[in-house]
């Protein structure tokens, strides 16, 4: 069997999930990966056969999206050409993790596909949304990478086609510890936006993962790390708590480890606002804006007695067997 797996590289989560799934997928056949976008900062250990600039996200300085920069870097003509040129009819199974060019290619070439990933869960109206829905956000979630079949991943089973998150084996097999540091991963924030707040909490140690950092080093109470999967996993496994965005993979793994979480969704990023709504329902603190007294928010969070909910990990073998058994039915 030949398998085509499309990845949206607007962040590290899609790539991290694909790398975890790859050994399991190989049991079913030969896998070729297509990747579009250029936001990922992880080292990619996958056989990426096809690439496209696609659509990438760009951030403002302190926690928001830069829509002008995003629009400037989108080339619809090139995306259409890429969609037409993908040799999808050479493959038996098309798996799409929220990648728009593959979705378009399937429509143009009349090829069946399955949308598999977190964004697929938003096909269901039962999946949590913020109090104020975004028409544009809902349109993107519904149409950006649509497919005839959906298998969604989410914190809880909000609908029949939604399954638990993919949790890395390294996370599942570890014995978590509390070495008192706070792990920080906020890719939409520049260092200047948060550094003073962390410095003011001089008795608290922070492990801060930043794409701009080239080598690990410590200044005061902050150890700066490049974005590296192994270092990040080790830091999170042994942290007291984690400050992160409103993504999916990192909060899911932190919940699995029963770590204290402070979520700061990217401003005007509708999917992250939806994730934040789900986290809030589970009792996870969410902060929507970081002001001049962010250190007080962190201090209150650290001093609070918050019991994190327990979530399950996905049985990858069962989920992929279900995907292949129901493909094209």
Protein Blocks (a to p, Z undefined) as FASTA:
>chain_A
ZZdddddffbfklmmmmmmmmmmmmmnoccddddedjkbfbdcddddfbdcfkjaddddf
bopacfklmmmmpcfklmmmmmmmpcfklpfbdcdehiaklmmmmmmnopacddedjklm
mmpmkbccdfbdcfklmmmmmmmmgcfbdcdddfbdfbfkbccddddfklmmpccddehi
acdddfkbcfklmmmmmmmmmmbccddddfklmbdcdehjbccddddfklmmmmmmmmmb
dcddfbfklmmmmmmnopacdddddehilklmmmmmmmmmnopacdfbdcfklmmmmmmm
mmpccdddddddddfklmmmmmmmmgoZZ
